[in-house]
Amino acid sequence: MKNLLPLALLLLLVGLDACNRTPKTLDPTSPAATKAQLDVLRDSVAVRWERMIASDDAKVKATTRVLKELEQQPGTDRARLQQLARANEQLPRRRYDQQTMASSATIDAYDAAQDSVLHLVYGFVQPATGQAASPAVQQLTTDIQAADTEVVGFRLRYDQAAKQFNNYLKLHQVEITALGDKYGKLQPLPLFELQN
């Protein structure tokens, strides 16, 4: 017990010394704080965009694999599958980006094109003959459908980050303009959510 008292006193002194140290913080009104907050918000938007696009790319790749698998099955319409493969390959080039999505028609056109391809692919996977698809095709189809159900969630999460960025731009316009060209030219980001 006598040995514990000096150890406890030492730990108490170390703890008090740590409490006296104040971490360096940025003045929230300083240009450095404004720049740091903008960078955090832009990174958040970028990460959410990248995750959404990566999921969509994976869906296109899985669709390509399904089509290749289906071509190997006897009695399939290979010419039709090749047409679908070409349409699927064109999807990433037709996809909206962070600027073109300002037009909801661009988003709708992409969604319609992808839905059309997937609807036809599902028709090949579950033919009217009732013949079961291979386990590989079934798994890939399940993966595609799972990714398809995540689209709305990805878009909502992106919109949340973009709204935070846009609100910060609006509230701190004077400070952001003072940061110079790179920051002063920032514009609000379009959203998936329909604007009034």
N, C-alpha and C positions, 0 to 999 in steps of 0.2 A: 504494500500500500504506500509505503514511504517513497518507493521508486516511481510510482505513478504520479505523485504530486508535481515533481519538477517537469515531467513530460507533459502533463496537462497545462501547466503554466507556460511552457514553451509553445505549445499548440495555440493557446489563447493569444499570446503575443504575436505569433505569426499571422493569426487570423485578423487581429486588430490592425496590423501593418498592411495587410491586403485590403482591408476596408478603407484605409486612408488614401489609397491610390485611386485617383479618378481617371477613368479611361478618356482618351482624347475623342471628343465628338465634334462634328461639324456644326457650325452655326447654321440652323435650318434656313436662314435667309441668305446665306452666302451663295455666290455663283458655283462654288465647288459642290455644295449640297444639291443645288438644282440640277447640275450636270450628273451627279451620282444617282439621283432619283430618276432622272430621265433614262439613264443607261439601264437601271434595274427594270424599269417599265418596258423599255424596248426589248430587253433580253427576255422578259416574260412573254411578250407577244411573239417573239421569234421562236421560242421553245414550243409554245402551243401550236404555232403554225407548222413547224417542222414535224411535230408528232402527228398532226392531222394529215399532212401530205404523205408522211411515211406509211401511215395506215392505208391511205388510198392507193399508194404505190404497191403495197403488199397485196391489196385486193386485186389490182390489175395483174400482178405477177401470178397470183394463185389462179386467176381466171385463165391465163395463158397456159398454165400447167394442166388445168382441167381439160382445156381444148386439145392439148397434145395427147393426153391420156385417152380422150374420147376418140381421137383419130385412129388409135390402135385397136379399138373394138370393131369386131366384124359387123358389117351391115350398116355402118354409119355413113351419112352423107358428107363425105370428105370435102367436097367443094363448098358446101354450106358452112362447115366448120372452119375452113380457111377464110371465108368471108368474115365470119365472126372474129377470128383471130386478128385480121387486119383492122377491123373496127375497134377491137380491144386495144391494139397497139397504138391507135391514134388517140385514145382517150387522154393520156398525159399531155399531149400537145394541145388538146382542146380545153384543158382544165383552166379555170380562172386563176389569177394570181392576186396578190394583196391590193393591187390597184384596179384591175379589170373587174373585180368582184363588186365594185361600186355599182355596176349594172346588174340588177337582179336577174335580168334576162340571160346574162352570161352564165350565172350559176344555174339557172333553170335549164338552160340548153345542155350544160355538162351533165347535170343530174339525169335529164331525160335520156341522153345518149348512153350513159352508163346503165341506167335502169333497163333500157331496151336490150343492150348486150346481155346483161345478166338474166333477164327474163327468157331470152332465147337459149342461153346456156343451160338454165334450169330445165328447159323443155327437153334438151338432149340428155341431161342427167337422169331425168325421170320420164323415159319415153312411154308412149301410150301402150306399148306392148307389155309393160309391167316388168320388164327385165331390170334387175337390180344393177346399179352401177358398181364398179369395183370399189373396194375399201379405200383406196387412195383417192378416187374421185369423190366418194362420199365425205371423206375427211376434209378435202380441199373445199368442197361445197359448203360444208359446215363452217369452215374458217371464213369464207367469203361472206356468208350470211351474218356471221358474228361481227365482222368488220363493218358490214353495211348497217347494222343496228347501232354502231358506235358513232356514226357520222353526226347525228344531231348533238350528241354529247361533246364531241370535238369542237363543233361550231359554237356551242354555248360557251365552252371554256375559252375559246379564242375571243369571242365577243366580250367576255368579262375582262380579259386582259387589255383588249383594244379600248374598251370604254374607260378603264382606269388611265390608260395612256392619254386618250382624248380629253378626259376631264382635267388631267394634270396640265396638258397644253393650254387648255382654256383658262384655268385658274392662275397659271404662272406665265402668262404670255410675255409680260414685261421682262421678267428675269430671264426667260429663255431667249428672247430677242437679244438681250445683252451678252449672251454667250458667243455670239458670232454666227457666221454664215452656216456652218454645219448644223447648228441647232436652230438658228433663227428661221430656217426654211422648212422646218418640220410642219407637216400638215396632219390633220386628224385622219385616222384610218377608217376606211369603209368597214361596215359591219354586215354580218349575215342577216341580222335582225332587220326587218323592214323598217325604214325610217318614215316618219310622218312628213 
